[in-house]
Amino acid sequence: MASAPQPTQAPTPIPPDDLARVLVAASADSSTLPHIGLVGDTYTILLSGHDTAGRYCLIDMHIPPGGGPPPHRHDFEESFILLDGEIEATFRGQKSTAKAGETIHIPANAPHQFHNVSNQPVRMLCICSPAGQEDFFAKVGVPVATRTTPPPPLTPTEQAAFRTRAETLAPQYKTELLPPA
């Protein structure tokens, strides 16, 4: 039996150009961009939600050997474009390797983490949609001088305080820190 025809909707017109929005050009090596040291890594905010009307943020990530965040999940989409090096990505408990020239995408709410298991730094671009993760990084991280400047090492007491601050702020940024696997 044939199904009933579905009503079609006319496409909505494209809105007019928002002249209040401007072209943004960003260089990861610029001293005017925020470079944030976090969990041993350095994240440079190339585009914030302010630049994209909240649609997404773009972060240049420098991950030294042994670097990478602990297990976590969040209620937004996240993609990583590897420019240099390789990472071990754990997605829903399954490990895989991503190398320079590859892109991986993490759906919203999925548990994940990445780790640089090589002896070379990793450089990748991270896109979070919608924006907001860059604000979380700015609140929990520390400003550093350049896109490759490591954050200062933390004592065990400072690490515990960092974890507490991150866990306290995470819900405001739709993020949940998970126990180590």
C-alpha positions in Angstrom: 0.0 0.0 0.0 1.4 3.4 -0.9 2.0 5.9 1.8 0.2 9.3 1.8 2.1 12.1 0.2 3.9 14.3 2.8 3.2 18.0 2.7 6.1 20.0 1.6 7.2 23.2 3.2 8.7 26.1 1.3 12.3 26.8 2.4 12.7 29.7 4.7 14.5 32.6 3.1 18.1 33.4 4.1 18.1 36.2 6.6 19.7 39.5 5.6 23.4 40.1 6.3 24.1 41.1 9.9 26.3 44.2 9.3 27.2 44.3 13.1 29.2 41.1 12.6 32.7 41.5 11.2 35.4 39.5 9.5 37.8 37.9 12.1 41.4 36.9 11.2 43.3 35.0 13.8 46.8 33.7 14.0 47.6 31.1 16.7 51.0 32.7 17.2 49.5 36.1 18.0 50.3 37.5 21.4 46.9 39.2 21.5 44.9 35.9 21.6 44.2 34.1 24.8 46.7 31.2 25.4 45.4 29.0 28.2 47.4 26.4 30.1 45.3 23.6 31.2 46.0 20.0 32.4 49.6 20.3 31.0 48.3 21.4 27.6 48.1 24.8 26.0 44.9 26.0 24.2 44.8 29.1 22.1 41.3 30.5 21.5 41.2 31.4 17.8 37.5 32.1 17.6 35.2 32.5 20.5 31.4 32.4 20.7 31.6 36.2 20.6 33.1 36.0 17.1 30.6 33.4 15.8 27.3 34.6 17.4 27.6 31.6 19.7 27.5 29.0 16.9 30.9 27.5 17.6 34.4 28.1 19.0 37.7 27.2 17.4 40.7 26.3 19.6 44.3 25.6 18.6 45.5 22.8 20.9 49.2 22.1 21.7 49.4 18.7 23.5 52.8 17.7 24.7 53.9 14.1 25.1 51.8 12.6 27.9 49.2 15.4 27.7 45.5 15.3 27.2 42.4 15.8 29.4 40.9 13.2 31.8 37.8 11.4 30.8 34.8 13.7 30.4 31.6 14.3 28.5 29.6 17.4 27.5 26.4 18.4 25.9 27.8 19.9 22.7 29.4 18.5 19.6 33.3 18.5 19.4 35.6 17.8 16.4 39.4 17.5 16.3 41.4 18.1 13.2 44.9 16.8 13.7 47.6 19.0 12.1 50.8 17.4 13.6 51.4 14.2 15.6 49.0 11.5 16.7 46.7 11.0 19.7 45.1 8.0 21.3 41.4 8.8 21.5 39.1 6.9 23.9 35.4 7.0 22.8 32.8 5.2 24.9 35.6 3.0 26.3 37.1 2.1 22.9 40.6 3.2 22.0 41.7 4.3 18.6 44.6 6.3 17.1 44.2 9.5 15.1 47.1 10.9 13.1 47.9 14.2 11.4 45.6 14.7 8.4 42.7 13.0 10.2 39.6 14.4 11.8 37.6 12.8 14.6 34.1 13.9 15.8 32.7 13.3 19.3 28.9 13.4 19.4 27.3 15.4 22.3 27.1 13.5 25.6 29.5 10.7 24.7 32.2 9.8 27.2 35.7 10.4 25.8 39.2 11.6 26.3 42.4 11.9 24.2 46.0 11.4 25.2 49.3 12.0 23.4 51.1 8.7 23.8 54.0 9.7 21.4 57.2 11.5 22.2 56.3 14.4 19.9 53.9 17.3 20.5 50.5 17.1 18.9 48.9 20.1 17.3 45.2 20.0 16.5 42.2 22.3 16.0 39.1 21.8 18.1 35.7 22.9 17.1 32.9 23.0 19.8 29.4 23.7 18.7 27.7 25.6 20.1 30.4 27.8 21.7 31.0 28.0 25.4 33.8 25.5 26.0 36.4 28.3 25.5 34.8 30.1 28.5 35.2 27.0 30.7 38.9 26.7 29.7 39.5 30.4 30.5 37.9 30.0 34.0 39.8 26.8 35.0 43.1 27.3 33.1 45.9 29.9 33.6 47.1 32.4 31.0 50.4 31.6 29.4 52.6 33.5 27.0 52.4 31.6 23.7 50.5 28.7 22.0 53.3 26.3 23.0 54.1 27.7 26.5 53.3 24.9 29.0 51.3 25.8 32.1 53.3 25.9 35.4 53.5 22.5 37.1 51.1 21.9 39.9 51.8 20.4 43.3 49.5 17.6 44.4 47.7 20.2 46.6 47.3 22.5 43.6 46.1 19.6 41.4 43.4 18.7 43.9 42.3 22.4 44.1 42.2 22.5 40.3 40.1 19.4 40.1 37.7 20.7 42.7 37.4 24.1 40.8 36.9 22.3 37.4 34.2 20.0 38.9 32.4 22.9 40.5 32.4 25.0 37.3 31.8 22.1 34.8 28.0 21.9 35.1 27.7 25.6 34.2 29.4 24.7 30.9 27.4 21.5 30.2 30.5 19.4 31.1 30.9 16.4 33.4 34.3 15.2 34.5 34.3 11.4 34.8 36.4 9.1 37.0 39.6 7.7 35.4 39.0 4.5 33.4 
